[in-house]
């Protein structure tokens, strides 16, 4: 009697991946759209499942390395009966990729995603539109990209802070119940977010809304432009987005934040609703003020897997107090947090709590500014920004501050314009003039502002 042949195969977590692919009928859906008319051993659907398993196997191999990846895996159990590792070669996978490209990957994925969402019983109430980028190495000839419809691997706005490398863009729409992407589209590396969002809203949003029965479309500030708003309004699509501060209407609303009381929203936020009709589309804006953002002294430690020197420099230049790379020792992170807190506490203790210049007095702890005269002390009714401007000028009353410096210290929002400082200075000056104080703050033509007065 011959000895039984024993072979060891590693299933690991890939059984869960393959099981989910089988439950969602991914191979069957692909084969229904892309059937092979000639005799074959591996269908396009099975080839795609093999690529999914490889991609989620913590070891993404190039096409010609696939047989080696599956050499110690139970291929028949993972993909289909009668298959072995050598059947999953680069010819089979390449023909599958060609067929997917010819069928339009975005349209095919959208149809599959609709079936998956229905099979899982998800009832999304909103979808989220966003864009990310992936940088690539090497040189690519993209001269005929526009004529052939190929993606152009070129430089563009880099979201992973590698502007010197070529990249490709991926646009995603995800539903809000499980976070599943229900639409995707690959774009050239130099694609513009505003144009891409507008094109997606124009071509695909109506069908997505019908299939997903979602009520809201959520997107970042790239969604907020006149042309896209008109399309959304025409389709009666409710949307939630961030109004860019580059708009005059938005800058005016922020500049007037202290003219009416804000309502506490909880967790250190205050806000106020505003009615707006930008681009002739009726809207409601929520003006939000963050206590942490306003203070600007909250320490930040970045925990990330990005370990290149350029990544570390970028993080520290963006304002992080420390940079910790994964994997890390938890005890080291605790020690770094304690060290940062010690530095912050020491800085607060050495900083003067009360500033006095001439008749002016500022209590930095209570955020109270006042004018002291013989007849008594008059408390000034200042907005937070006006208070921070006055405090910055009083710390060095003889020094001239540029608009950029005042903008950085007092209005740390990233897209605030320099001329916004002029508006706040003007309002501060009028309040002081009402108290009989002239020439504070003083303008220095072509440079900026200094405290002025009798300093």
C-alpha positions, 0 to 999 in steps of 0.5 A: 500500500503506497504511503499517503501523500501529505501536503501542507497548505497555509490558509491564514486569513485568506479563507475569510477573504475568499469566503466573503468573495464567494458570499458576495458572488464577485466571480459570478458577477464578473463572469456574467458581464465578461464571459469567456467565449473560448475554452478556458480553465480560469474565468475572468471572475476567478482571476479577479478573486485571485488578485483580491486575495493577493492584494489582501494577503499582506504581500502584493506580488507583481503579476509574474510572481503570482504562482509563487504567492499561491504555491503554498496556498489551497488554491482549489478551496480559495478560488475554485476546484481543479485550479492550481498555482501555475494556472494563475499566471501573468497571461491569465491575469493580464487578459482579465485586466484588459477585459475589465478596462474595455468594459469600463471599470467605474461602471462595472464597479458601480453595478457590482457595488449596488448588488453588494449593498443590497445583499448586505441589507445596507440602508445608507442615508448619505454618500461621501465624495472624496479624492486621494492620490497614490505616488508612483516611481519611475518615468512614464511616457504620457505624451499620447494620454489625452488622445488614447484616453490613458491615465497620465502618471504625472505630477500634481497636488500630492496628498502624501506630501511627495510633490516631486513624484508622479501620481495617480488620482482615485475618486471614491464615493462611499456610503455611510452605513459600512463605509463601502465604496459605491463608486470609484474612478481613476484619474490622471495625476494632475486632475483638478478636484473641482472639475472631477467633482463637477463631472461626477455630479453631472454624470453619475450622481443621479443613478447613485442616488436612485440606487442607494436611496441616499439623502445627503451628499457629503464632500469637502470644499472642492464640491463648493463651486457655482457650477456644481451647486447649480447641478446639485440644486437642479437634481434636488440633491441635498449636500453638506460641505465646507464653504471655502474661506477664499469666497468674499461672502465667507470671509465677511461672515467670519470677520463678523463673528463677534457681532452676534452671540454664538450658541454652545454646541458642546465639546468646546465648539460654538456656532451660529446658523446663517442663511445664504444664497451663493450661486442663487442656491438657497443654503444654510451655513453653520459658522463654527468656532473651536475653543482649541483652535482659538487658543492655538496652544494645544500640543500635537504629537503625530503617530504615523507609519510614514518614516521617511525624513521628508515625512518627519520634516513635513510633520514638524513644519506643519506644527507638530510638537513631536513625531513618533513612527510606528511601530512604537513602544507605548512606554516611549509614547507616554514619556514623549507626551509627558515631556511635551506637557512639561514644556507647555506647562513651563512656557505657560508659567513663564508667560506674563499673565497680565500685560500693562501698557499705558492705560491698557491692561490685559488679563490673559487668563480671564481674557479680559481687556480694560482701560485703567483711568483715575475714575476707574477701570473700563472693561472693553467689549472685544471679540476673541480675535480683537483680544488676541490682536491687542495682546500680541501688539502689547507684548512688544509695543514698540515692534512693528508686526506684519500682517502675516505675523498677526495672521499666524498668531491670531487667526491660525485658520489655513485659508484666511487672507492677509487683508482679514487682519485689516478688517479686525484692526479697523473694528478694534480701533473704532472700539478704542476710539469710542473710549477716547483712545486715538491711534491704537493700533497704529498703522505703519505704511507698507509694513503692518501695525504696531501698538502705538499710543503712548507706548 
